[in-house]
């Protein structure tokens, strides 16, 4: 039986994995809808069940954990239990490698549209900020 702390830690890992997903998931209802499209089990999950996952009140069954892990491209063990006690970080999800592209999402397109509508000077400032945070910072 998982402890309260284990359930809360699972909820945090699930929320982290959701933020990395290509789809914009706005909570338990969205997660339940998208989950049910992917899970091939007997019964769909309800938004209330997913809310229990996200609030740390329960942890999904193994088959549902496998569906979540495959969908979010994370290790099942990491999602359920967290990093392995051996200290190995190979199971912890990482950002995509430099040069790899994230899937286009409505949020990405909206952001690109907003940047494109800026004045040339402001676009330059955004490019410089991104270079400092992502690109050029790696070369120093």
Steps between C-alpha positions, in 0.01 A plus 500: 500500500659830393559763766363852482848625406535243219162599356588871516836436333327301225259791443794740457670268248174465307455879488860535381439245224179680400687829458739327259218356287449638150130553576393780731337316790306735722420262783329179590223516241744551211731232637211252534379570146843460339585203723184314400588544133831320563414241764371168376378365833156383603369822645573866423610723784281781621613858558443434871745209494760711322443779752588249773826423314583869466412584859710216642211301638564188294745342256373333181513125446794348311321489162409868529853590611635326188261699280602828668870419475477408131295812423732738685814313388629442852613189682221314683720458808581872508133596465386263775788512747731783396873472428657166583681476835826424320518868412480432129340791318453313174127458569434866576346671197722762339423786263548415136858515379628811326383500141203269560161654439203496735168417329306806390219583736237774492693678777823492297325641194335771707834598654668508157218719369539742790876519451454558127265793570762680713702792368838403353676636809283298739543183288874555526470528880302173514764328283777626726316382812451154349867490396604580856263247658540221250751543226808708568507411871623152400804647320643684799 
